[in-house]
Amino acid sequence: MEYLNTIDFARQLDASDPVKKYRERFYFPQHDGKNVIYFCGNSLGLQPKSVKDYINIELEDWAKYGVEGHFQARNPWFSYHEMFLQPVAKLVGALPTEVALMNSLTTNLHLLMVSFYRPTEKRFKIICEDDVFPSDSYALTSQIKFHGFNPDEALIRLKPRNGEYCLRTDDIIKEIYKHGDNLALVLLGGVNYYTGQAMEMEPITFATHLTGALAGFDLAHATGNLKLSLHNWKVDFACWCTYKYLNSGPGGVAGIFVHEKFANDPTLPRFAGWWGNDPSTRFQMSKDFVPANGASGWQVSNAPVLAMAAHKASLDIFHEVTMDSLSYKSKRLTGYLEFIIEEINKKYSPNNKLITIITPKEEAQRGCQLSLIISNNGKELHKQLTEKGVIADWREPNVIRLAPVPLYNSYEDVFTFGKIMKELIMTN
Ligand SMILES: *Cc1c(COP(=O)(O)O)cnc(C)c1O
């Protein structure tokens, strides 16, 4: 697509955008009486205006019924979590029995590793990204130590080639084969939080299975951002949070995927709780745990209804828009941002080298986020952007992450961002 760096062009794109009306469904923080340019949906998604009503229903029913709300509420809390299986499954390309909502992300990663990281003397290694999100790094190393292994030997961190920022799928697969016989698990981000690189999950999973290891993905930056087909890709397990692209509020309830092939395997060890018990016998208060079918069998505690009500408000919007429409707009919107940044960099930055976009150019290898390395005084530039009403985020040592979110960002947002960036570069 041919882009132009003009306000008229941006407005034309907005006028012909089939999902533009969804912007109105979200609250935007204000700056000088106007909406900020919010490019931080990869960190905390905006609040859908409908959230209050969804939570209010549960508050009203709690006030009205007390404990009887478990059965009398409009959405009975006893089976509250079950309403989510269908829409969440659709969102991540899974069967309804393969997903569950519970706890928070890092907790779920631990719980899933209890079942899917069972190292033996021969097979004990885990492959992850070198620049893995710190919480995942802590989870992986502590799991390895918990099993009595040494993270220096057991944790294989994938580094990009010299002079490159992202991983090549071929290199990932080579590394998987290299450690094949000793490999227990490959655990990667579906989209790397730092570079914005989307992993090619299907071939990576395929290669992992050839070695006899399992493939899990942290989809914190992938759900609500990429079109996923976890079931067909034969991913073994995955987990994600819902407060980033899924707009379900700070610390919101998180999601898990466990492939159907493990649905009824009673030999899998797990840290069990009553909500993971077969619902038909859950209230018999028996001493023996009988896991529910599928991913639900990993639930531990009863559903956090207020957090899940917020998630429901957002999921209903996703259901209406569909990931197909979002993904279509996402490619164009991010492409437009890339075009504008490259143009500003070429025309206005010192030696044309102030900005390097480290996110892959290939559409298949990224979602909506672009990560920029700023060669000089990036932190100051980020601060000035914030002062001008652009909410982006800064990651040490020198990266600005920008996520134009197709659900609520406009082409005009991207244009205006470019205009502000250009002015800041020219006056610095
Ligand atoms: C956001 C994020 C987390 C955050 O974990 P919480 O348990 O929700 O605090 C963890 N891992 C990755 C890859 C993330 O992007």
The ligand as a Tripos MOL2 file, in Angstrom:
@<TRIPOS>MOLECULE
LIG
   15    15     1     0     0
SMALL
NO_CHARGES

@<TRIPOS>ATOM
      1 C1          3.2280   -8.4810   30.8200 C.3       1 LIG1
      2 C2          4.0240   -9.7330   30.9050 C.ar      1 LIG1
      3 C3          4.1010  -10.4530   32.1120 C.ar      1 LIG1
      4 C4          3.4500   -9.9380   33.3760 C.3       1 LIG1
      5 O1          3.1840  -10.9760   34.2550 O.3       1 LIG1
      6 P1          2.0950  -10.8470   35.4100 P.3       1 LIG1
      7 O2          2.1630  -12.1470   36.0730 O.co2     1 LIG1
      8 O3          0.7800  -10.5530   34.7350 O.co2     1 LIG1
      9 O4          2.4810   -9.7100   36.2820 O.co2     1 LIG1
     10 C5          4.8190  -11.6320   32.1120 C.ar      1 LIG1
     11 N1          5.4250  -12.0890   30.9870 N.ar      1 LIG1
     12 C6          5.3550  -11.4190   29.8060 C.ar      1 LIG1
     13 C7          6.0330  -11.9640   28.5910 C.3       1 LIG1
     14 C8          4.6730  -10.2170   29.7380 C.ar      1 LIG1
     15 O5          4.6320   -9.5420   28.6000 O.3       1 LIG1
@<TRIPOS>BOND
     1     1     2 1
     2     2     3 ar
     3     2    14 ar
     4     3     4 1
     5     3    10 ar
     6     4     5 1
     7     5     6 1
     8     6     7 2
     9     6     8 1
    10     6     9 1
    11    10    11 ar
    12    11    12 ar
    13    12    13 1
    14    12    14 ar
    15    14    15 1
@<TRIPOS>SUBSTRUCTURE
     1 LIG1         1 GROUP 0 **** ****
